[in-house]
């Protein structure tokens, strides 16, 4: 560096420190790179008007460095590119009962599974570890396998509450030999999540008569849901829908003695007969809702 350049640098440092070199013989000054402020001359060559850090090869006056307040290719206005997490966030679901199945109503977005979260959302009861889609149904009054049926037939559940169980597609049946009255039979069926059987057609009737139904524990056959308790001669099912398909025995229904408002079925032949509403075995039906 030429002598004039050294003197200029010393003068700049003296101005910044507020004293001249030599004011205090005990003081020392360490020279460092000059501090640049807005508008400061940062020419490499003060003797030339054309040499400047702001001049590019083409003579254009544009800066060779990124403007510290400009945007980068990543869209950041701070000059720092956005953080790349390196993953795509996905939904995880709370598994509060630890059965490996998540609650569909408790989602969370994250790259990796948060504590107590899984990637499935098929738990029907996340407060009870005994209920999940991968489980077998048992006789406990709950929907163990999350199929909207209660206590239906499974490898772990052939009988329940004294009833023999059967399945046909999405319909579950319970053949219950212990005799009870019509209302008690309905209550027993509701424990299975259903009601007394509603026979829609000959195919359903054929499934019932072809099943391994135990012998009735009382007089006669099994109660089914058909009845005319509300209006004599107008048979309806327990859900209020009219009885369309029928399989009455000859001369039935006849309301013998004026007190036959319910219906029994012979489970061997499938024949129906109107009877009183006291003590009979009964057939329950529940369907996936």
C-alpha positions as CSV (number, residue, x, y, z in Angstrom):
1,X,0.0,0.0,0.0
2,X,1.3,3.5,-0.8
3,X,2.2,5.9,2.0
4,X,-0.8,8.0,1.4
5,X,-3.1,5.0,1.8
6,X,-1.6,4.1,5.2
7,X,-2.0,7.7,6.5
8,X,-5.6,7.8,5.4
9,X,-6.4,4.6,7.3
10,X,-4.7,5.8,10.5
11,X,-6.7,9.0,10.3
12,X,-9.9,7.1,9.9
13,X,-9.2,5.0,13.0
14,X,-8.3,8.1,15.0
15,X,-11.6,9.7,14.0
16,X,-13.5,6.6,15.2
17,X,-11.7,6.4,18.6
18,X,-12.0,10.1,19.3
19,X,-8.3,10.7,19.8
20,X,-5.2,11.2,17.8
21,X,-2.3,8.7,17.7
22,X,0.2,9.9,20.3
23,X,-2.4,11.7,22.6
24,X,-1.7,9.0,25.3
25,X,1.7,7.4,25.2
26,X,0.3,4.4,27.2
27,X,-2.5,3.8,24.8
28,X,-2.3,1.4,21.9
29,X,-4.4,1.1,18.8
30,X,-4.9,-2.1,16.9
31,X,-5.6,-1.5,13.3
32,X,-8.2,-3.7,11.6
33,X,-10.4,-3.6,8.5
34,X,-12.1,-0.2,8.1
35,X,-15.7,-0.1,9.1
36,X,-18.0,0.6,6.1
37,X,-21.2,2.6,6.5
38,X,-23.8,3.4,4.0
39,X,-22.3,5.5,1.3
40,X,-18.7,4.7,2.4
41,X,-16.1,4.5,-0.4
42,X,-15.1,0.9,-0.8
43,X,-13.0,1.3,-4.0
44,X,-10.1,-1.0,-4.3
45,X,-8.4,1.8,-6.2
46,X,-9.0,5.3,-5.0
47,X,-7.0,6.7,-7.9
48,X,-9.5,5.4,-10.5
49,X,-13.0,6.5,-11.1
50,X,-13.8,3.3,-12.9
51,X,-12.5,0.7,-10.4
52,X,-15.3,-0.2,-8.0
53,X,-16.7,-3.3,-6.3
54,X,-20.1,-2.3,-7.8
55,X,-18.8,-2.5,-11.4
56,X,-19.4,-5.8,-13.2
57,X,-17.7,-7.2,-16.3
58,X,-20.0,-5.5,-18.7
59,X,-19.5,-2.1,-17.2
60,X,-23.0,-2.2,-15.8
61,X,-23.4,-0.7,-12.4
62,X,-25.1,-3.8,-10.8
63,X,-23.8,-5.5,-7.6
64,X,-22.0,-8.8,-7.8
65,X,-23.4,-10.0,-4.5
66,X,-27.0,-10.6,-3.5
67,X,-28.8,-7.6,-2.0
68,X,-29.1,-8.3,1.7
69,X,-32.7,-7.1,1.6
70,X,-33.6,-8.8,-1.6
71,X,-35.4,-12.1,-2.0
72,X,-33.6,-15.3,-2.7
73,X,-34.6,-18.1,-5.1
74,X,-36.4,-19.8,-2.1
75,X,-38.6,-16.7,-1.6
76,X,-37.0,-15.6,1.7
77,X,-36.9,-11.9,2.4
78,X,-34.1,-12.3,4.9
79,X,-31.5,-13.7,2.5
80,X,-31.7,-17.1,4.2
81,X,-33.3,-19.9,2.3
82,X,-36.3,-21.6,4.0
83,X,-35.6,-24.7,6.1
84,X,-36.2,-27.9,4.2
85,X,-37.6,-30.5,6.6
86,X,-36.9,-33.3,4.2
87,X,-40.3,-35.0,4.7
88,X,-44.0,-34.8,3.9
89,X,-46.2,-34.5,6.9
90,X,-48.9,-37.1,7.2
91,X,-51.8,-37.6,9.6
92,X,-51.3,-39.7,12.8
93,X,-54.2,-40.7,15.1
94,X,-54.3,-40.8,18.9
95,X,-54.2,-44.4,20.3
96,X,-55.3,-43.6,23.8
97,X,-56.0,-47.3,24.8
98,X,-52.8,-48.7,23.3
99,X,-54.5,-51.3,21.1
100,X,-52.7,-50.3,17.9
101,X,-55.7,-48.6,16.4
102,X,-56.3,-44.8,16.3
103,X,-59.2,-42.6,17.0
104,X,-60.5,-41.1,13.7
105,X,-61.5,-37.9,15.6
106,X,-58.1,-37.2,16.9
107,X,-55.7,-36.5,14.0
108,X,-52.3,-34.8,14.1
109,X,-50.0,-33.8,11.2
110,X,-46.4,-34.7,11.7
111,X,-43.4,-36.2,9.8
112,X,-43.0,-39.0,12.4
113,X,-45.5,-40.6,14.7
114,X,-46.0,-38.5,17.9
115,X,-46.1,-40.4,21.2
116,X,-49.2,-42.6,21.5
117,X,-50.2,-42.0,17.9
118,X,-50.6,-44.6,15.0
119,X,-51.3,-44.3,11.3
120,X,-54.7,-46.2,11.4
121,X,-58.0,-44.5,12.1
122,X,-60.3,-47.4,12.6
123,X,-60.8,-47.7,16.3
124,X,-64.5,-47.6,17.3
125,X,-63.8,-47.1,21.0
126,X,-60.4,-45.6,21.8
127,X,-61.1,-45.7,25.6
128,X,-61.3,-49.5,25.7
129,X,-58.4,-51.7,24.7
130,X,-60.8,-54.7,24.2
131,X,-62.5,-53.2,21.2
132,X,-60.6,-52.9,17.8
133,X,-61.1,-54.2,14.3
134,X,-58.5,-56.9,14.6
135,X,-60.1,-58.5,17.6
136,X,-62.6,-61.4,17.8
137,X,-66.1,-60.9,19.2
138,X,-66.7,-62.2,22.6
139,X,-69.9,-62.4,24.8
140,X,-69.5,-59.2,26.8
141,X,-72.2,-56.9,25.5
142,X,-69.6,-54.8,23.4
143,X,-68.7,-54.5,19.8
144,X,-65.3,-56.0,20.2
145,X,-64.4,-56.2,16.4
146,X,-65.9,-52.7,15.5
147,X,-68.3,-54.0,12.9
148,X,-71.4,-52.4,14.5
149,X,-72.7,-55.8,15.7
150,X,-72.7,-56.9,19.3
151,X,-71.9,-60.4,20.6
152,X,-72.3,-62.0,17.1
153,X,-70.8,-65.3,16.0
154,X,-67.0,-65.5,16.0
155,X,-64.3,-68.1,16.4
156,X,-64.4,-67.1,20.1
157,X,-68.2,-66.8,20.4
158,X,-70.5,-69.7,19.3
159,X,-73.1,-69.1,22.0
160,X,-74.0,-66.2,24.2
161,X,-76.6,-65.5,26.9
162,X,-78.0,-69.0,26.4
163,X,-78.5,-68.4,22.7
164,X,-76.9,-70.2,19.7
165,X,-75.4,-67.8,17.2
166,X,-75.3,-67.7,13.4
167,X,-74.2,-65.3,10.7
168,X,-75.5,-64.7,7.1
169,X,-73.6,-62.0,5.3
170,X,-73.9,-58.8,7.4
171,X,-76.8,-60.2,9.4
172,X,-76.3,-61.8,12.8
173,X,-78.8,-64.2,14.4
174,X,-79.3,-65.6,17.9
175,X,-81.6,-68.6,18.5
176,X,-82.6,-68.4,22.2
177,X,-84.4,-71.5,23.6
178,X,-85.2,-70.2,27.1
179,X,-88.9,-69.1,27.0
180,X,-90.0,-65.6,27.7
181,X,-92.9,-63.3,26.8
182,X,-92.8,-61.2,23.7
183,X,-91.6,-58.0,25.4
184,X,-88.9,-60.0,27.3
185,X,-87.8,-61.5,24.1
186,X,-87.4,-58.1,22.5
187,X,-85.3,-57.0,25.5
188,X,-83.1,-60.0,25.1
189,X,-82.6,-59.2,21.4
190,X,-81.7,-55.6,22.2
191,X,-78.8,-57.0,24.2
192,X,-77.4,-58.2,20.9
193,X,-77.9,-54.8,19.3
194,X,-81.0,-55.9,17.4
195,X,-84.6,-57.0,17.8
196,X,-86.9,-60.0,17.1
197,X,-86.2,-61.4,13.6
198,X,-87.8,-59.7,10.6
199,X,-88.0,-62.2,7.7
200,X,-87.9,-60.4,4.4
201,X,-88.0,-63.2,1.9
202,X,-87.8,-66.9,1.2
203,X,-84.0,-66.8,1.1
204,X,-83.8,-65.5,4.7
205,X,-86.4,-68.1,5.8
206,X,-84.3,-70.8,4.2
207,X,-81.2,-69.7,6.0
208,X,-83.0,-69.9,9.4
209,X,-84.5,-73.3,8.8
210,X,-81.2,-74.6,7.5
211,X,-79.3,-73.4,10.6
212,X,-78.5,-75.6,13.6
213,X,-81.3,-74.3,15.7
214,X,-81.6,-75.8,19.2
215,X,-84.9,-77.3,20.3
216,X,-87.3,-74.8,21.9
217,X,-87.2,-74.8,25.6
218,X,-90.9,-74.2,25.9
219,X,-94.2,-74.8,24.3
220,X,-94.5,-74.4,20.5
221,X,-92.0,-72.8,18.2
222,X,-89.9,-69.6,18.3
223,X,-91.2,-66.0,18.4
224,X,-90.5,-63.9,15.4
225,X,-91.2,-60.1,15.2
226,X,-94.5,-60.2,13.3
227,X,-97.5,-59.1,15.4
228,X,-100.9,-57.3,15.3
229,X,-101.0,-56.0,18.8
230,X,-101.8,-52.5,17.7
231,X,-104.6,-53.3,15.1
232,X,-106.2,-56.7,14.8
233,X,-105.4,-58.4,11.5
234,X,-102.8,-55.8,10.5
235,X,-99.5,-57.6,11.1
236,X,-96.4,-55.5,11.3
237,X,-92.8,-56.1,12.3
238,X,-91.4,-54.6,15.5
239,X,-90.0,-51.7,13.5
240,X,-93.5,-50.8,12.4
241,X,-93.0,-51.9,8.8
242,X,-95.8,-54.1,7.2
243,X,-95.4,-57.8,6.9
244,X,-95.1,-58.4,3.2
245,X,-93.5,-61.8,2.9
246,X,-95.4,-64.5,4.9
247,X,-95.4,-68.3,5.4
248,X,-98.6,-68.9,7.4
249,X,-99.8,-72.4,8.0
250,X,-103.1,-73.2,6.4
251,X,-106.0,-71.3,8.1
252,X,-103.6,-69.0,9.9
253,X,-103.6,-66.4,11.3
254,X,-107.0,-67.0,12.9
255,X,-106.7,-65.1,16.2
256,X,-108.1,-68.2,18.1
257,X,-109.9,-67.1,21.3
258,X,-109.4,-63.5,20.3
259,X,-106.0,-63.3,22.0
260,X,-103.4,-64.3,19.4
261,X,-101.5,-61.2,18.6
262,X,-97.9,-62.5,18.2
263,X,-96.3,-65.0,15.8
264,X,-94.3,-68.2,16.3
265,X,-92.4,-70.1,13.7
266,X,-91.6,-73.8,13.5
267,X,-87.8,-73.7,12.9
268,X,-87.8,-77.1,11.1
269,X,-90.5,-76.3,8.6
270,X,-90.6,-72.5,8.6
271,X,-94.3,-72.5,9.0
272,X,-95.9,-69.5,10.9
273,X,-98.8,-69.5,13.4
274,X,-100.4,-66.6,15.3
275,X,-100.2,-67.3,19.1
276,X,-100.6,-65.5,22.4
277,X,-97.7,-63.2,23.5
278,X,-96.6,-65.3,26.5
279,X,-93.7,-67.7,27.0
280,X,-91.9,-68.8,23.8
281,X,-88.3,-69.3,22.6
282,X,-87.3,-66.4,20.3
283,X,-85.0,-65.5,17.3
284,X,-83.1,-62.3,17.3
285,X,-81.6,-60.5,14.3
286,X,-79.1,-57.6,14.1
287,X,-77.6,-56.0,11.0
288,X,-74.6,-53.9,10.3
289,X,-75.8,-50.3,10.6
